[in-house]
């Protein structure tokens, strides 16, 4: 039952919605009609809850200074070259847009030339970050399009119309005199260390490049497990020392050797586990087949026994009735 109270209004007075009409709620209490209309429009009388919202993704301008500087270094930018934080953020946006417009195949040419460890399905930004870490100035074996990519990521304007000698000249000019002298000194030191340990540079240079294995789901029922490709073979120790110095080159070579050894052992352990799982599945299948055969044999014996008992019962009944 609805109760309504209509109050008289004068010509100059304005209607008050709270006093115009009072409707009883479901529990018998009175509440204004406009309040009920607003509650119904807002969610059906308390049916709607608070809708959670995802936190917004942080923009580059919101990052702390150390994180922003680290991100700039990963993309090949020097934070000291920019006066303000906004200039650095703008340069990062432009660098990411430039990386998105690069040719992926040309970027992979630089990766193969520099023997950087990446997967075949790595994004352009991941590939660009690995290219930025290449500091070699020996451009032998690098394609023209790869040389253009390397120059652009090192801050040099280059295109496919520019000849290779001009691009190489600009890259060497960008290095500077003192950096070139330090690199020559490290090259001589690396050559001496390589001769001391008896490294064969021709064998290391002739090894084929292989991408890192991608993460794929393995099933225990696989009869022949797929062996993941090995990580890219490292360059010569001389090149490592020339790029990273004596201690850095030796530490990097030890790390690469340890990673290769660990990956090899992990592959052997994975193959052994797969063989054990296959053997367990085969034995379980044999036991299941034997159990099914035994149950079928028991059913056959039960059926034959039932037939024999039925035949004997029929013969007994016939003899009892007619004889």
Phi and psi restraints in degrees (value plus and minus 20) as a CYANA .aco file:
   2 UNK   PHI    -125.6   -85.6
   2 UNK   PSI     110.1   150.1
   3 UNK   PHI    -126.0   -86.0
   3 UNK   PSI     111.7   151.7
   4 UNK   PHI    -147.7  -107.7
   4 UNK   PSI     117.4   157.4
   5 UNK   PHI    -142.1  -102.1
   5 UNK   PSI      90.3   130.3
   6 UNK   PHI    -117.2   -77.2
   6 UNK   PSI      99.6   139.6
   7 UNK   PHI    -122.2   -82.2
   7 UNK   PSI     120.7   160.7
   8 UNK   PHI     -89.1   -49.1
   8 UNK   PSI     124.7   164.7
   9 UNK   PHI    -139.8   -99.8
   9 UNK   PSI     124.1   164.1
  10 UNK   PHI    -106.4   -66.4
  10 UNK   PSI     150.4   190.4
  11 UNK   PHI     -88.0   -48.0
  11 UNK   PSI     -53.9   -13.9
  12 UNK   PHI    -113.9   -73.9
  12 UNK   PSI     -22.6    17.4
  13 UNK   PHI    -113.0   -73.0
  13 UNK   PSI     129.8   169.8
  14 UNK   PHI    -119.5   -79.5
  14 UNK   PSI     123.6   163.6
  15 UNK   PHI     -89.3   -49.3
  15 UNK   PSI     119.2   159.2
  16 UNK   PHI    -122.5   -82.5
  16 UNK   PSI      96.1   136.1
  17 UNK   PHI     -81.0   -41.0
  17 UNK   PSI     -50.4   -10.4
  18 UNK   PHI     -92.4   -52.4
  18 UNK   PSI     -43.2    -3.2
  19 UNK   PHI    -123.3   -83.3
  19 UNK   PSI     -31.1     8.9
  20 UNK   PHI     -89.6   -49.6
  20 UNK   PSI     -71.3   -31.3
  21 UNK   PHI    -164.8  -124.8
  21 UNK   PSI     108.1   148.1
  22 UNK   PHI    -137.5   -97.5
  22 UNK   PSI     105.3   145.3
  23 UNK   PHI    -136.2   -96.2
  23 UNK   PSI     120.2   160.2
  24 UNK   PHI     -94.1   -54.1
  24 UNK   PSI     119.6   159.6
  25 UNK   PHI     -99.5   -59.5
  25 UNK   PSI     159.8   199.8
  26 UNK   PHI     -82.8   -42.8
  26 UNK   PSI     -52.5   -12.5
  27 UNK   PHI    -109.4   -69.4
  27 UNK   PSI     -15.6    24.4
  28 UNK   PHI      78.0   118.0
  28 UNK   PSI     -27.5    12.5
  29 UNK   PHI    -105.9   -65.9
  29 UNK   PSI     133.7   173.7
  30 UNK   PHI    -113.7   -73.7
  30 UNK   PSI     117.8   157.8
  31 UNK   PHI    -163.8  -123.8
  31 UNK   PSI     132.7   172.7
  32 UNK   PHI     -84.4   -44.4
  32 UNK   PSI     127.5   167.5
  33 UNK   PHI     -84.4   -44.4
  33 UNK   PSI     -60.7   -20.7
  34 UNK   PHI     -83.4   -43.4
  34 UNK   PSI     -52.1   -12.1
  35 UNK   PHI     -85.0   -45.0
  35 UNK   PSI     -60.6   -20.6
  36 UNK   PHI     -85.7   -45.7
  36 UNK   PSI     -59.1   -19.1
  37 UNK   PHI     -84.2   -44.2
  37 UNK   PSI     -59.5   -19.5
  38 UNK   PHI     -87.2   -47.2
  38 UNK   PSI     -57.2   -17.2
  39 UNK   PHI     -86.6   -46.6
  39 UNK   PSI     -58.1   -18.1
  40 UNK   PHI     -87.2   -47.2
  40 UNK   PSI     -58.4   -18.4
  41 UNK   PHI     -91.7   -51.7
  41 UNK   PSI     -47.8    -7.8
  42 UNK   PHI    -103.7   -63.7
  42 UNK   PSI     -34.4     5.6
  43 UNK   PHI     142.7   182.7
  43 UNK   PSI       1.9    41.9
  44 UNK   PHI      53.2    93.2
  44 UNK   PSI      22.0    62.0
  45 UNK   PHI      52.5    92.5
  45 UNK   PSI      29.4    69.4
  46 UNK   PHI      73.3   113.3
  46 UNK   PSI     -15.2    24.8
  47 UNK   PHI     -96.6   -56.6
  47 UNK   PSI     -45.9    -5.9
  48 UNK   PHI    -108.2   -68.2
  48 UNK   PSI     117.0   157.0
  49 UNK   PHI    -126.5   -86.5
  49 UNK   PSI    -193.9  -153.9
  50 UNK   PHI     -98.5   -58.5
  50 UNK   PSI     103.4   143.4
  51 UNK   PHI    -104.7   -64.7
  51 UNK   PSI      96.9   136.9
  52 UNK   PHI     -91.2   -51.2
  52 UNK   PSI     124.3   164.3
  53 UNK   PHI    -138.8   -98.8
  53 UNK   PSI     123.5   163.5
  54 UNK   PHI     -91.7   -51.7
  54 UNK   PSI     120.7   160.7
  55 UNK   PHI     -85.5   -45.5
  55 UNK   PSI     120.2   160.2
  56 UNK   PHI     -86.4   -46.4
  56 UNK   PSI     128.0   168.0
  57 UNK   PHI     -92.1   -52.1
  57 UNK   PSI     115.8   155.8
  58 UNK   PHI     -89.4   -49.4
  58 UNK   PSI     115.7   155.7
  59 UNK   PHI    -103.9   -63.9
  59 UNK   PSI     148.4   188.4
  60 UNK   PHI     -82.8   -42.8
  60 UNK   PSI     -55.6   -15.6
  61 UNK   PHI     -88.9   -48.9
  61 UNK   PSI     -37.4     2.6
  62 UNK   PHI    -111.7   -71.7
  62 UNK   PSI     -27.2    12.8
  63 UNK   PHI     -91.9   -51.9
  63 UNK   PSI     129.1   169.1
  64 UNK   PHI     -82.9   -42.9
  64 UNK   PSI     142.5   182.5
  65 UNK   PHI     -84.4   -44.4
  65 UNK   PSI     -60.4   -20.4
  66 UNK   PHI     -87.8   -47.8
  66 UNK   PSI     -59.2   -19.2
  67 UNK   PHI     -87.4   -47.4
  67 UNK   PSI     -58.9   -18.9
  68 UNK   PHI     -85.9   -45.9
  68 UNK   PSI     -60.8   -20.8
  69 UNK   PHI     -85.6   -45.6
  69 UNK   PSI     -60.4   -20.4
  70 UNK   PHI     -84.8   -44.8
  70 UNK   PSI     -60.8   -20.8
  71 UNK   PHI     -84.6   -44.6
  71 UNK   PSI     -58.6   -18.6
  72 UNK   PHI     -84.1   -44.1
  72 UNK   PSI     -61.2   -21.2
  73 UNK   PHI     -85.2   -45.2
  73 UNK   PSI     -55.1   -15.1
  74 UNK   PHI     -85.8   -45.8
  74 UNK   PSI     -49.0    -9.0
  75 UNK   PHI    -115.2   -75.2
  75 UNK   PSI      -9.0    31.0
  76 UNK   PHI      64.4   104.4
  76 UNK   PSI       1.2    41.2
  77 UNK   PHI    -129.5   -89.5
  77 UNK   PSI     123.7   163.7
  78 UNK   PHI    -117.6   -77.6
  78 UNK   PSI      94.8   134.8
  79 UNK   PHI     -80.8   -40.8
  79 UNK   PSI     -43.0    -3.0
  80 UNK   PHI     -93.5   -53.5
  80 UNK   PSI     -33.4     6.6
  81 UNK   PHI    -101.3   -61.3
  81 UNK   PSI     -24.5    15.5
  82 UNK   PHI    -137.1   -97.1
  82 UNK   PSI     115.5   155.5
  83 UNK   PHI     -92.2   -52.2
  83 UNK   PSI     -67.7   -27.7
  84 UNK   PHI    -139.9   -99.9
  84 UNK   PSI     148.9   188.9
  85 UNK   PHI     -86.1   -46.1
  85 UNK   PSI     -55.7   -15.7
  86 UNK   PHI     -87.8   -47.8
  86 UNK   PSI     -56.2   -16.2
  87 UNK   PHI     -83.0   -43.0
  87 UNK   PSI     -60.0   -20.0
  88 UNK   PHI     -86.6   -46.6
  88 UNK   PSI     -61.1   -21.1
  89 UNK   PHI     -82.8   -42.8
  89 UNK   PSI     -62.1   -22.1
  90 UNK   PHI     -83.4   -43.4
  90 UNK   PSI     -61.9   -21.9
  91 UNK   PHI     -84.9   -44.9
  91 UNK   PSI     -56.8   -16.8
  92 UNK   PHI     -85.0   -45.0
  92 UNK   PSI     -62.3   -22.3
  93 UNK   PHI     -81.4   -41.4
  93 UNK   PSI     -63.5   -23.5
  94 UNK   PHI     -85.9   -45.9
  94 UNK   PSI     -58.0   -18.0
  95 UNK   PHI     -86.4   -46.4
  95 UNK   PSI     -60.8   -20.8
  96 UNK   PHI     -87.6   -47.6
  96 UNK   PSI     -56.6   -16.6
  97 UNK   PHI     -87.0   -47.0
  97 UNK   PSI     -58.4   -18.4
  98 UNK   PHI     -85.4   -45.4
  98 UNK   PSI     -60.0   -20.0
  99 UNK   PHI     -84.5   -44.5
  99 UNK   PSI     -58.3   -18.3
 100 UNK   PHI     -85.4   -45.4
 100 UNK   PSI     -45.0    -5.0
 101 UNK   PHI    -110.0   -70.0
 101 UNK   PSI     -23.7    16.3
 102 UNK   PHI     -97.2   -57.2
 102 UNK   PSI     138.5   178.5
 103 UNK   PHI    -100.3   -60.3
 103 UNK   PSI     105.4   145.4
 104 UNK   PHI     -86.3   -46.3
 104 UNK   PSI     -60.1   -20.1
 105 UNK   PHI     -84.5   -44.5
 105 UNK   PSI     -58.1   -18.1
 106 UNK   PHI     -86.8   -46.8
 106 UNK   PSI     -55.6   -15.6
 107 UNK   PHI     -85.7   -45.7
 107 UNK   PSI     -58.5   -18.5
 108 UNK   PHI     -88.2   -48.2
 108 UNK   PSI     -47.8    -7.8
 109 UNK   PHI     -82.2   -42.2
 109 UNK   PSI     -60.5   -20.5
 110 UNK   PHI     -87.9   -47.9
 110 UNK   PSI     -57.4   -17.4
 111 UNK   PHI     -82.9   -42.9
 111 UNK   PSI     -64.1   -24.1
 112 UNK   PHI     -86.5   -46.5
 112 UNK   PSI     -58.4   -18.4
 113 UNK   PHI     -86.9   -46.9
 113 UNK   PSI     -63.3   -23.3
 114 UNK   PHI    -104.6   -64.6
 114 UNK   PSI     -25.9    14.1
 115 UNK   PHI      34.8    74.8
 115 UNK   PSI      29.5    69.5
 116 UNK   PHI    -109.9   -69.9
 116 UNK   PSI     121.9   161.9
 117 UNK   PHI    -100.8   -60.8
 117 UNK   PSI      84.7   124.7
 118 UNK   PHI    -157.7  -117.7
 118 UNK   PSI     142.6   182.6
 119 UNK   PHI    -109.9   -69.9
 119 UNK   PSI     141.5   181.5
 120 UNK   PHI     -89.1   -49.1
 120 UNK   PSI     -45.2    -5.2
 121 UNK   PHI    -123.4   -83.4
 121 UNK   PSI       3.1    43.1
 122 UNK   PHI     -89.0   -49.0
 122 UNK   PSI     129.6   169.6
 123 UNK   PHI     -93.7   -53.7
 123 UNK   PSI     148.2   188.2
 124 UNK   PHI     -84.0   -44.0
 124 UNK   PSI     -57.7   -17.7
 125 UNK   PHI     -87.2   -47.2
 125 UNK   PSI     -58.9   -18.9
 126 UNK   PHI     -84.9   -44.9
 126 UNK   PSI     -62.5   -22.5
 127 UNK   PHI     -84.1   -44.1
 127 UNK   PSI     -60.8   -20.8
 128 UNK   PHI     -84.0   -44.0
 128 UNK   PSI     -58.0   -18.0
 129 UNK   PHI     -84.6   -44.6
 129 UNK   PSI     -55.4   -15.4
 130 UNK   PHI     -92.3   -52.3
 130 UNK   PSI     -54.5   -14.5
 131 UNK   PHI     -86.8   -46.8
 131 UNK   PSI     -57.0   -17.0
 132 UNK   PHI     -81.7   -41.7
 132 UNK   PSI     -51.6   -11.6
 133 UNK   PHI     -94.0   -54.0
 133 UNK   PSI     -30.5     9.5
 134 UNK   PHI     -98.7   -58.7
 134 UNK   PSI     102.1   142.1
 135 UNK   PHI    -136.1   -96.1
 135 UNK   PSI      -9.9    30.1
 136 UNK   PHI     -89.7   -49.7
 136 UNK   PSI     125.2   165.2
 137 UNK   PHI    -133.6   -93.6
 137 UNK   PSI      -6.8    33.2
 138 UNK   PHI    -118.7   -78.7
 138 UNK   PSI      88.6   128.6
 139 UNK   PHI    -119.5   -79.5
 139 UNK   PSI      -3.5    36.5
 140 UNK   PHI     -88.6   -48.6
 140 UNK   PSI     112.9   152.9
 141 UNK   PHI      69.9   109.9
 141 UNK   PSI     -24.2    15.8
 142 UNK   PHI    -112.7   -72.7
 142 UNK   PSI     112.7   152.7
 143 UNK   PHI     -89.1   -49.1
 143 UNK   PSI     145.9   185.9
 144 UNK   PHI     -83.3   -43.3
 144 UNK   PSI     -65.5   -25.5
 145 UNK   PHI     -87.3   -47.3
 145 UNK   PSI     -54.5   -14.5
 146 UNK   PHI     -87.4   -47.4
 146 UNK   PSI     -56.1   -16.1
 147 UNK   PHI     -85.6   -45.6
 147 UNK   PSI     -56.0   -16.0
 148 UNK   PHI     -85.1   -45.1
 148 UNK   PSI     -63.3   -23.3
 149 UNK   PHI     -81.9   -41.9
 149 UNK   PSI     -64.2   -24.2
 150 UNK   PHI     -82.5   -42.5
 150 UNK   PSI     -61.7   -21.7
 151 UNK   PHI     -85.8   -45.8
 151 UNK   PSI     -61.7   -21.7
 152 UNK   PHI     -86.8   -46.8
 152 UNK   PSI     -57.4   -17.4
 153 UNK   PHI     -94.7   -54.7
 153 UNK   PSI     -36.3     3.7
 154 UNK   PHI    -114.0   -74.0
 154 UNK   PSI      -9.2    30.8
 155 UNK   PHI      67.1   107.1
 155 UNK   PSI      -0.6    39.4
 156 UNK   PHI    -132.3   -92.3
 156 UNK   PSI     109.9   149.9
 157 UNK   PHI     -93.5   -53.5
 157 UNK   PSI     100.3   140.3
 158 UNK   PHI    -169.1  -129.1
 158 UNK   PSI     136.1   176.1
 159 UNK   PHI    -165.2  -125.2
 159 UNK   PSI     153.6   193.6
 160 UNK   PHI     -88.7   -48.7
 160 UNK   PSI     -37.7     2.3
 161 UNK   PHI     -96.2   -56.2
 161 UNK   PSI     -39.6     0.4
 162 UNK   PHI     -97.2   -57.2
 162 UNK   PSI     115.0   155.0
 163 UNK   PHI     -89.4   -49.4
 163 UNK   PSI     137.8   177.8
 164 UNK   PHI     -82.4   -42.4
 164 UNK   PSI     -63.8   -23.8
 165 UNK   PHI     -80.1   -40.1
 165 UNK   PSI     -55.7   -15.7
 166 UNK   PHI     -87.6   -47.6
 166 UNK   PSI     -60.0   -20.0
 167 UNK   PHI     -86.2   -46.2
 167 UNK   PSI     -62.6   -22.6
 168 UNK   PHI     -83.9   -43.9
 168 UNK   PSI     -58.9   -18.9
 169 UNK   PHI     -83.6   -43.6
 169 UNK   PSI     -61.5   -21.5
 170 UNK   PHI     -88.0   -48.0
 170 UNK   PSI     -55.3   -15.3
 171 UNK   PHI     -86.6   -46.6
 171 UNK   PSI     -62.3   -22.3
 172 UNK   PHI     -89.4   -49.4
 172 UNK   PSI     -54.0   -14.0
 173 UNK   PHI     -88.2   -48.2
 173 UNK   PSI     -53.7   -13.7
 174 UNK   PHI     -87.6   -47.6
 174 UNK   PSI     -47.4    -7.4
 175 UNK   PHI     -84.7   -44.7
 175 UNK   PSI     -59.5   -19.5
 176 UNK   PHI      74.5   114.5
 176 UNK   PSI     139.4   179.4
 177 UNK   PHI     -91.4   -51.4
 177 UNK   PSI     -68.7   -28.7
 178 UNK   PHI     -87.6   -47.6
 178 UNK   PSI     -58.2   -18.2
 179 UNK   PHI     -84.4   -44.4
 179 UNK   PSI     -56.6   -16.6
 180 UNK   PHI     -87.8   -47.8
 180 UNK   PSI     -59.4   -19.4
 181 UNK   PHI     -86.3   -46.3
 181 UNK   PSI     -60.6   -20.6
 182 UNK   PHI     -84.2   -44.2
 182 UNK   PSI     -57.4   -17.4
 183 UNK   PHI     -87.7   -47.7
 183 UNK   PSI     -58.8   -18.8
 184 UNK   PHI     -84.2   -44.2
 184 UNK   PSI     -59.8   -19.8
 185 UNK   PHI     -83.6   -43.6
 185 UNK   PSI     -63.7   -23.7
 186 UNK   PHI     -86.1   -46.1
 186 UNK   PSI     -53.1   -13.1
 187 UNK   PHI     -85.3   -45.3
 187 UNK   PSI     -62.1   -22.1
 188 UNK   PHI     -84.6   -44.6
 188 UNK   PSI     -62.6   -22.6
 189 UNK   PHI     -84.7   -44.7
 189 UNK   PSI     -59.9   -19.9
 190 UNK   PHI     -86.1   -46.1
 190 UNK   PSI     -57.3   -17.3
 191 UNK   PHI     -83.6   -43.6
 191 UNK   PSI     -59.8   -19.8
 192 UNK   PHI     -85.6   -45.6
 192 UNK   PSI     -63.5   -23.5
 193 UNK   PHI     -85.9   -45.9
 193 UNK   PSI     -59.4   -19.4
 194 UNK   PHI     -84.1   -44.1
 194 UNK   PSI     -57.5   -17.5
 195 UNK   PHI     -89.8   -49.8
 195 UNK   PSI     -54.1   -14.1
 196 UNK   PHI     -85.6   -45.6
 196 UNK   PSI     -60.0   -20.0
 197 UNK   PHI    -109.5   -69.5
 197 UNK   PSI     -23.9    16.1
 198 UNK   PHI      53.7    93.7
 198 UNK   PSI      18.9    58.9
 199 UNK   PHI    -100.8   -60.8
 199 UNK   PSI     121.6   161.6
 200 UNK   PHI    -118.4   -78.4
 200 UNK   PSI      83.4   123.4
 201 UNK   PHI     -86.3   -46.3
 201 UNK   PSI     -49.5    -9.5
 202 UNK   PHI     -86.7   -46.7
 202 UNK   PSI     -60.2   -20.2
 203 UNK   PHI     -87.7   -47.7
 203 UNK   PSI     -59.2   -19.2
 204 UNK   PHI     -89.0   -49.0
 204 UNK   PSI     -55.0   -15.0
 205 UNK   PHI     -95.7   -55.7
 205 UNK   PSI     -46.3    -6.3
 206 UNK   PHI    -104.8   -64.8
 206 UNK   PSI     -26.2    13.8
 207 UNK   PHI     -90.1   -50.1
 207 UNK   PSI     118.2   158.2
 208 UNK   PHI     -96.0   -56.0
 208 UNK   PSI     126.2   166.2
 209 UNK   PHI    -101.5   -61.5
 209 UNK   PSI     121.9   161.9
 210 UNK   PHI    -154.4  -114.4
 210 UNK   PSI     117.8   157.8
 211 UNK   PHI     -92.3   -52.3
 211 UNK   PSI     138.6   178.6
 212 UNK   PHI     -87.1   -47.1
 212 UNK   PSI     128.9   168.9
 213 UNK   PHI     -88.5   -48.5
 213 UNK   PSI     120.4   160.4
 214 UNK   PHI    -104.5   -64.5
 214 UNK   PSI     134.3   174.3
 215 UNK   PHI     -96.5   -56.5
 215 UNK   PSI      94.2   134.2
 216 UNK   PHI    -146.0  -106.0
 216 UNK   PSI     126.6   166.6
 217 UNK   PHI     -94.4   -54.4
 217 UNK   PSI     112.4   152.4
 218 UNK   PHI    -128.4   -88.4
 218 UNK   PSI     124.6   164.6
 219 UNK   PHI    -130.2   -90.2
 219 UNK   PSI     120.7   160.7
 220 UNK   PHI     -91.3   -51.3
 220 UNK   PSI     -31.7     8.3
 221 UNK   PHI    -108.6   -68.6
 221 UNK   PSI     -17.0    23.0
 222 UNK   PHI     -89.8   -49.8
 222 UNK   PSI     107.6   147.6
 223 UNK   PHI     -96.9   -56.9
 223 UNK   PSI     -58.2   -18.2
 224 UNK   PHI    -144.5  -104.5
 224 UNK   PSI      82.3   122.3
 225 UNK   PHI     -84.6   -44.6
 225 UNK   PSI     121.8   161.8
 226 UNK   PHI    -103.3   -63.3
 226 UNK   PSI     106.2   146.2
 227 UNK   PHI    -102.9   -62.9
 227 UNK   PSI     105.7   145.7
 228 UNK   PHI     -90.6   -50.6
 228 UNK   PSI     124.5   164.5
 229 UNK   PHI     -84.3   -44.3
 229 UNK   PSI     131.2   171.2
 230 UNK   PHI     -94.1   -54.1
 230 UNK   PSI     136.9   176.9
 231 UNK   PHI     -84.9   -44.9
 231 UNK   PSI     142.4   182.4
 232 UNK   PHI     -79.8   -39.8
 232 UNK   PSI     116.9   156.9
 233 UNK   PHI     -87.8   -47.8
 233 UNK   PSI     115.7   155.7
 234 UNK   PHI     -90.3   -50.3
 234 UNK   PSI     140.5   180.5
 235 UNK   PHI     -96.3   -56.3
 235 UNK   PSI    -185.0  -145.0
 236 UNK   PHI     -96.3   -56.3
 236 UNK   PSI     136.8   176.8
 237 UNK   PHI     -84.9   -44.9
 237 UNK   PSI     -51.5   -11.5
 238 UNK   PHI     -81.5   -41.5
 238 UNK   PSI     -63.9   -23.9
 239 UNK   PHI     -86.2   -46.2
 239 UNK   PSI     -58.9   -18.9
 240 UNK   PHI     -83.3   -43.3
 240 UNK   PSI     -63.5   -23.5
 241 UNK   PHI     -87.9   -47.9
 241 UNK   PSI     -56.3   -16.3
 242 UNK   PHI     -84.3   -44.3
 242 UNK   PSI     -54.2   -14.2
 243 UNK   PHI    -105.3   -65.3
 243 UNK   PSI     -60.5   -20.5
 244 UNK   PHI    -134.8   -94.8
 244 UNK   PSI     -20.1    19.9
 245 UNK   PHI      70.4   110.4
 245 UNK   PSI     155.3   195.3
 246 UNK   PHI     -83.6   -43.6
 246 UNK   PSI     -78.8   -38.8
 247 UNK   PHI     -89.4   -49.4
 247 UNK   PSI     -59.8   -19.8
 248 UNK   PHI     -84.6   -44.6
 248 UNK   PSI     -60.3   -20.3
 249 UNK   PHI     -87.8   -47.8
 249 UNK   PSI     -62.9   -22.9
 250 UNK   PHI     -86.5   -46.5
 250 UNK   PSI     -61.2   -21.2
 251 UNK   PHI     -85.0   -45.0
 251 UNK   PSI     -59.6   -19.6
 252 UNK   PHI     -85.1   -45.1
 252 UNK   PSI     -59.4   -19.4
 253 UNK   PHI     -86.5   -46.5
 253 UNK   PSI     -59.8   -19.8
 254 UNK   PHI     -85.0   -45.0
 254 UNK   PSI     -61.0   -21.0
 255 UNK   PHI     -83.2   -43.2
 255 UNK   PSI     -63.0   -23.0
 256 UNK   PHI     -84.4   -44.4
 256 UNK   PSI     -61.2   -21.2
 257 UNK   PHI     -84.9   -44.9
 257 UNK   PSI     -60.6   -20.6
 258 UNK   PHI     -86.0   -46.0
 258 UNK   PSI     -59.8   -19.8
 259 UNK   PHI     -83.9   -43.9
 259 UNK   PSI     -61.6   -21.6
 260 UNK   PHI     -84.1   -44.1
 260 UNK   PSI     -60.8   -20.8
 261 UNK   PHI     -85.5   -45.5
 261 UNK   PSI     -63.4   -23.4
 262 UNK   PHI     -84.9   -44.9
 262 UNK   PSI     -62.1   -22.1
 263 UNK   PHI     -83.3   -43.3
 263 UNK   PSI     -58.8   -18.8
 264 UNK   PHI     -84.4   -44.4
 264 UNK   PSI     -64.2   -24.2
 265 UNK   PHI     -86.4   -46.4
 265 UNK   PSI     -57.6   -17.6
 266 UNK   PHI     -84.5   -44.5
 266 UNK   PSI     -58.4   -18.4
 267 UNK   PHI     -84.3   -44.3
 267 UNK   PSI     -60.6   -20.6
 268 UNK   PHI     -85.2   -45.2
 268 UNK   PSI     -62.2   -22.2
 269 UNK   PHI     -84.6   -44.6
 269 UNK   PSI     -61.1   -21.1
 270 UNK   PHI     -84.2   -44.2
 270 UNK   PSI     -61.2   -21.2
 271 UNK   PHI     -85.1   -45.1
 271 UNK   PSI     -59.3   -19.3
 272 UNK   PHI     -85.6   -45.6
 272 UNK   PSI     -60.6   -20.6
 273 UNK   PHI     -84.5   -44.5
 273 UNK   PSI     -61.1   -21.1
 274 UNK   PHI     -82.5   -42.5
 274 UNK   PSI     -59.6   -19.6
 275 UNK   PHI     -85.0   -45.0
 275 UNK   PSI     -60.7   -20.7
 276 UNK   PHI     -84.2   -44.2
 276 UNK   PSI     -61.6   -21.6
 277 UNK   PHI     -85.2   -45.2
 277 UNK   PSI     -58.8   -18.8
 278 UNK   PHI     -84.7   -44.7
 278 UNK   PSI     -59.8   -19.8
 279 UNK   PHI     -86.2   -46.2
 279 UNK   PSI     -59.6   -19.6
 280 UNK   PHI     -83.7   -43.7
 280 UNK   PSI     -62.5   -22.5
 281 UNK   PHI     -83.4   -43.4
 281 UNK   PSI     -59.1   -19.1
 282 UNK   PHI     -86.2   -46.2
 282 UNK   PSI     -62.3   -22.3
 283 UNK   PHI     -87.0   -47.0
 283 UNK   PSI     -59.2   -19.2
 284 UNK   PHI     -83.2   -43.2
 284 UNK   PSI     -57.5   -17.5
 285 UNK   PHI     -86.2   -46.2
 285 UNK   PSI     -59.9   -19.9
 286 UNK   PHI     -84.1   -44.1
 286 UNK   PSI     -63.8   -23.8
 287 UNK   PHI     -84.9   -44.9
 287 UNK   PSI     -57.3   -17.3
 288 UNK   PHI     -85.8   -45.8
 288 UNK   PSI     -61.3   -21.3
 289 UNK   PHI     -85.1   -45.1
 289 UNK   PSI     -60.0   -20.0
 290 UNK   PHI     -85.4   -45.4
 290 UNK   PSI     -60.5   -20.5
 291 UNK   PHI     -84.3   -44.3
 291 UNK   PSI     -61.7   -21.7
 292 UNK   PHI     -85.3   -45.3
 292 UNK   PSI     -60.4   -20.4
 293 UNK   PHI     -84.1   -44.1
 293 UNK   PSI     -60.7   -20.7
 294 UNK   PHI     -84.3   -44.3
 294 UNK   PSI     -60.6   -20.6
 295 UNK   PHI     -87.6   -47.6
 295 UNK   PSI     -58.2   -18.2
 296 UNK   PHI     -85.0   -45.0
 296 UNK   PSI     -58.4   -18.4
 297 UNK   PHI     -84.5   -44.5
 297 UNK   PSI     -61.8   -21.8
 298 UNK   PHI     -83.4   -43.4
 298 UNK   PSI     -59.7   -19.7
 299 UNK   PHI     -84.3   -44.3
 299 UNK   PSI     -59.8   -19.8
 300 UNK   PHI     -82.9   -42.9
 300 UNK   PSI     -65.1   -25.1
 301 UNK   PHI     -82.8   -42.8
 301 UNK   PSI     -60.7   -20.7
 302 UNK   PHI     -83.5   -43.5
 302 UNK   PSI     -62.0   -22.0
 303 UNK   PHI     -85.4   -45.4
 303 UNK   PSI     -64.0   -24.0
 304 UNK   PHI     -84.9   -44.9
 304 UNK   PSI     -58.7   -18.7
 305 UNK   PHI     -84.0   -44.0
 305 UNK   PSI     -59.3   -19.3
 306 UNK   PHI     -84.0   -44.0
 306 UNK   PSI     -60.7   -20.7
 307 UNK   PHI     -84.3   -44.3
 307 UNK   PSI     -63.1   -23.1
 308 UNK   PHI     -84.5   -44.5
 308 UNK   PSI     -65.0   -25.0
 309 UNK   PHI     -82.9   -42.9
 309 UNK   PSI     -59.2   -19.2
 310 UNK   PHI     -84.8   -44.8
 310 UNK   PSI     -61.7   -21.7
 311 UNK   PHI     -84.9   -44.9
 311 UNK   PSI     -61.7   -21.7
 312 UNK   PHI     -83.3   -43.3
 312 UNK   PSI     -58.6   -18.6
 313 UNK   PHI     -85.3   -45.3
 313 UNK   PSI     -59.6   -19.6
 314 UNK   PHI     -84.6   -44.6
 314 UNK   PSI     -64.1   -24.1
 315 UNK   PHI     -83.8   -43.8
 315 UNK   PSI     -60.8   -20.8
 316 UNK   PHI     -84.3   -44.3
 316 UNK   PSI     -62.0   -22.0
 317 UNK   PHI     -85.2   -45.2
 317 UNK   PSI     -60.7   -20.7
 318 UNK   PHI     -83.6   -43.6
 318 UNK   PSI     -65.6   -25.6
 319 UNK   PHI     -83.7   -43.7
 319 UNK   PSI     -59.9   -19.9
 320 UNK   PHI     -87.3   -47.3
 320 UNK   PSI     -55.9   -15.9
 321 UNK   PHI    -101.7   -61.7
 321 UNK   PSI     -66.0   -26.0
 322 UNK   PHI    -115.4   -75.4
 322 UNK   PSI     -40.2    -0.2
